[in-house]
Amino acid sequence: MTTERRTPLDRQRVADTALRLLNVVGLEGLTLRAIAKELDVKAPALYWHFKDKQALLDEMATEMYRRMTAGTPLDPADTWRERLYKANRGLRAALLGYRDGARVFSGSRFTGIEHAEQMEDTLRLFTASGFTLAQAVRATSTTYLYTLGFVIEEQGVQPLPGERREGFDLDERARMMSAYPLAAKAGAEIFADYERHFEEGLELVIDGIAARYGRE
């Protein structure tokens, strides 16, 4: 008879294991059965902590947010533009750290209120800069949605840095679309150099916010 004591199973341990496994198998392969096997427990044991896979994804997204914001306090000297740049660059970097990270984050509901402190600080910064609360919400949520959508598409081509899905060869795409020269050349502006394209797109969105709300 063994006297070895197992580490107790709790929500944190399950979420941590699921995030590690996500980088190996991707979102489609991340089943409760696979997570249970990784934890060396039976799948029904997970239902004591999460009623279904979406509940687990919610906790995973929350843990991703905790890790993203840990040890990175907001700078009270930020302008509203600087806050948007920092927040969205940080979000993209965090999502790119996980295979299908943006898909896990998208549509998930935070399981706590850890995000409320930073949200309150950012909205206070915007309203102090002359935005109405509605405008502040629209500005922050629009840039957030831009970043989330951008990374979903980016990870559809490059699941992890250094990887590239089959079927996204730019030369082959150009050959197939040779009868449409502009569309063929556009491939390099869509499926490559994501860092530059993200920054340019984010700048477009933030410039649009400034122009729309008269906050140049």
Disulfide bonds with the S-S distance in Angstrom:
none
